[in-house]
Amino acid sequence: MIFTETIFGQMPNGSNAMLFTVDTQNGMILKITNFGACVTSIQTANKYGTLEEITAGFSTLNQYLKGHPHFGVTVGRFANRIAKGRFTIDKTEYKLPLNNGVNHLHGGNNGFHSKLWNYIVKQYEKEIGIEFTYTSPHLEEGYPGNLNVSVTYTITHKNEIIIDFKAKTDKATHVNLTNHCYFNLNGFKRSIEDHTLQLKALTYLPTDQTQIPTGELRSVIGTPFDFTKPKMVGESLNQIEGGIDHCFALENAETKNSPAATLECKSSGRKLEVYCTQPGIQVYTGNSLDGSVIGHNGTIYTRHSAICLETQHFPDSPNLPQFLSTLLKPNETYHQNSRMVFSVLHSLP
């Protein structure tokens, strides 16, 4: 494996953001920056052995600083939406910024995706680990408690990206972390409608008009949300107004040993398997991408040009007690894990 560390760009306060590049020499090149603990680039080989970009992102720090749709970032303190930007802990109400209509989304505009993280690099023969750490102060974006967070990316020679999330707090708070990569396994040559998706989920979370869960877990069987068997994404997009932006409840609390999600593209031969320890996975089909953002290789990111598979707890869990709790208390450790495995379906003779 080949590892390099370079300066990605300069922050407004003069600090340098770094870019870490890992070449597995087995058909994958990954780039990560400590700004937002963010995956900026994933290149993998197609069935012809050609490396191509398969995730949305930018080649310069300045483009990230201008703002973007959370391409590749670590999302926190709370991934997804919290209704009306409010929750109550021990009879105290906390108010969060409203940055998604009447709701709070992805930790706010100044969430973890906007921070310059500290880092430590650990190199081994068959894997490389990069640990990012950040301390979120009490009441940052309205959340209580001083929260110490670590996100460790481990890249293996088997073309795996393992993401380990940990956090500790000195005051009860809500935590829900995820990675927000946007994928297109045909190298952004076409939309993701020709991708095949399978989810280990029998139910999904219906939402109201502001995309807040109603609290119900509804069966996917016989609906456009049924991905219990491999199905073309485009088939469902034609039936769901606005596209997919829904959380699916995984069959097991932990899917470490079998994929929570499997995404395939027959034309390129690429395959992505996602494993996790989370109870849910948010599937987002890039519905808000409108062509105004241009990224790698001049790619214009348009509607349905990428798909996100965000492993996480359920949206608005702080306000819906029927969902698994996201409350983290002092002397407890938040610990979740996600693993992405990239492979080729078949090779030419």
N, C-alpha and C positions, 0 to 999 in steps of 0.2 A: 504494500500500500504506500502511496505517495501523499505526503502532507505538506502543505505550505500555509504560511500565515503572512498576510500583507495588510497594509493600511487600506481600508475601504473608502474612507473620506473623513472629513472633519465636521464635528458637531458645532452648532452655533456658539457653544461656550469654549471652543478651541480644542476639546478632547478628540482624540482619534477613535473612530470606530474601526474595528478590525474585521477582516474577511478570512475565513478558514476554508481551505479547499482540500477535499479528500478524494483521491483517485484510487478506487479499489483495485484497478487493473483487471477487473473481472466484469467490465461492462457498465460501470456506474461512476459518475463524477458528481460530488455533492459540494455545494457552497453554503456556508452559514456565516452570519454576522452576529456580533454581540449587541447590535442595535435591534432591540425587540426580540433578542434570542431567536432570530428569524432565519428560516431556510430561504435563500435567495434563488437557488438554482438546483435542479436535479436533472442530469442528463443520463439517459439509459440507452442501451442498444436495442434496436428493433430486430426483427427476425432475419434481417440481412447483415446484422452486425454493425449498423450505422448508429452512432451516438446522436441523439436529438434531445432538445429541451422539452421536458414534460410537465413543468410547473410554471405558474405565472410569477413573474418577478422582474427585477430591474438589475442592471449592471453597475449602477452608481448609487452611492448613499443619498445624493441630492434628490433623486427621484423618490426615494422612500420618505425623505423629510417633507416633501411637498404634500404628502397624504396619499392614501391608496386604500383599496378594499380589503385590508388585513392580509395581504399576500404573504403566506408562509410564516406568519408571526406566532409567537407565544401569546395566547389570549388570557388575560386575568385582570382583576382578581376573579371575575366571574364571566365565564364564556356564555354567550347567548343572552337572552333577554330577561330582565327583571321588571315586572309590571309596575308602571308608574314610578319607577326608580325608587321604590321604598320597600323596606322590610323592618321587622321588629324583633329585637333580641332582648329578653328579660325586661319587657315592658318599655324598652327604649326604642323609639323609631329612628331609623337612619335614612337620610335622603341622599340619593345619588343623582348625578347629572343625567338629564334627559337628552340623549343623543340619537334616538331612533323614534321619531315622532313623540308619542306620549310615554315611551319606555326608555329604559337604560339598556345599552347593548355593549357587550364585550369589554366590560370594565371601564367604559367611558372613553372620551377622546384622548385622555392622557393616561390610559391604562398601560399595562406592561409592554405592549407593542411599541410604545413611544420612549422607552427607557434604554439607557446604555448600561448593559449588564457587565459585572465583573466576570472573569473567566479563568479556568485552569484547563490545560490540555494534558491528556495522558495518552501516550503512544505505546502500543503493543505490536507484536508481530502480525496478528490477524485482525486487529481492531483498533480503532482510535476513539477516545472519549473526550468530549468537550463539555465541561460543567460550567454553566452560567448561574450566577447568583445575584440576587437583588433583595434589598430590604425596603419594603413598602411601609412608609410611616403611618401612624394612627391617623385616621380620617382622610387619607389620600383618596380622592374621588368619592369621599363620603363613607368609606368602609372603616369599621372600627378595628383597633388593634394594630400593633407593629407586627408585620408579617415578614418572616424570613423565608425566601423562596429559592429553590434550586431547580434548574432544568438541565438534565444531562442527556446529550445526544451521543449515542454510541453507534459508530459505523463499522460494520464487519465486512470481511472479505466475501461473504455470501450475499452481498448487496442488500443488507438489512439496515434500516435506520430505527434504532431503539430509543424511545424518548421516555425518560424517567422524571416524573414530577414529584417534588417534595415541598412541604411548607410547614412552618410552626408559627404560632401566634402567642401573644401575651394577653389577649383579650378575645372573647368569643366573637367569631366573624364567619362570614360565608366565603367559601373558596370553591372554585370550579375551573380548572385549567385545561386548555387544549392547544393543539397545534392547528393552524388554519391554512394548510397548503391547498392550492387549487391545482387540479390535475387535468391533463389532456394527454392520453396515451398514444394519440396519433401524431404527436409533435405539433399540435395546433394547426394542422393542415385543414381540418374540418372541425365541426362542433363535436360535442360529446354525445350526440344523439346516437352515434353508431357504436357506443360503448355498451358492453353487457355488464349488468350489476346484479350481484346476489348479496342479500343481507340475512344474517341469522336473527331475524326479527319477525315475530308473529303479530305484533301490535305496533301502532304508531300513536303519536300524540296530536290529535286534532287541535286547531288553534282558532282564536277569534279573529276579528278583522285587523287587529294590531299585531298578530302573530304571537300572541300569548297563549300557552296551552290552556284548554278548558278544564283540565284535571282528569279527563277521561283517557283511558287506554283503549283504543279501538282496534278491532281485528283488521288486518290488512287483506285477508282472504277475499278474493273476488272484487278487489278495489284496484285503482291505479297504483296504490302504494305497496302492492304485493310483489316483493322481490325475494320470496322464499325460494324460488327457483331462478336461475339466470334469465334475465330479461333485458331487452334493449332499452336503454334509457329513453330514447326518443318515443317509444311506444307509450310511456307514462306521461311524458311532457305534452303529448298531444291531447291528453285527457285532464290534466291538472292546470287550472287557470292560474297564471302567474309563475308556474314552474314549481319545482320541489324546494322547499325550505322548511323541513320538518324533522323532528327528532323521532327516531325509531327505538323502541325498547328491546334490548337484546335478550335472547332467550335465557341465557345464563348471566349471573352477576359478573362472572369473569369469562372472557373468551381468549385465554392465553394460548390454548392448545388447538383451537379451531378458529378460522377467520370470522371476525364479526362482519367483515365486508370483503367481497372479491370483485375487483373491477378488471375487465378484459377488453382488449381491442383487437379483433381478428385481423384487421388490415395491417397493423404494425407488428402483431404478435406479442405485444407487451401485456404483462399481467401484474396487478398490484393486489396483495393481500394485506388486510389490516387486522391486527390482533390488539386486544386491550383488556384492561381490568375495570372498565367503566360500565355502568348500566345502560348507557344509551349512545347513539351515534346520530349526529345531525348531518343530513344529506342536503347539500345546497348546490343547485345547478347553475350558479352564476347568473341568476335572473336579473340582477341590477347592473351587470356589465353592459355598458352602452356604447362602447367604441371610443370613449373619451380618454382612455388610458392606453398608452403604448409601452410595451416592455421589451423583453429579450428578442433580439434579431428583428426589431421593428414590428413585432406581433401586436396587432390591434385586438384588444380583449373585448369581444362582443358577447351579447346574450347567449348563454349556453355554450360558451367556448371553453368552459372548464367546470369541474365538479369538485366539491369539498366533501371529505368524509371525516367529520370532527367527532372524535370520541370524547364523551363528556357525561356529566349528570344532566338530569332533565332541566329544561329552561324553567325559570321562575320557581324553582324548588323552595326558595326561602319563604314563599307565600302560599305554597300548596303542600300541606302537611302529609297528604296521602303519598307524595313522592319520597324517595330516599333522601335523607337529610344531607345537606351540604354544609352544615354547621361544624366548624372546627373550634375546639376549645383549647385553652392553655393545657400544656402537658400532653396533648395529643399530637400526632404527626399525620399530616395529609400525605398520602402516597398513592400515586396512580402511574400506570405504565401503558405505553402504546408502542406497537411495533409494526413497521411497514416493510414488506418483503417484495422486492422487485425481481421479476423473472421473465423469461421468454417462453411463449406457448409452444412454439416449434421453430426449428431452424431449417433453412434450405439445405439440400444435400450438397 
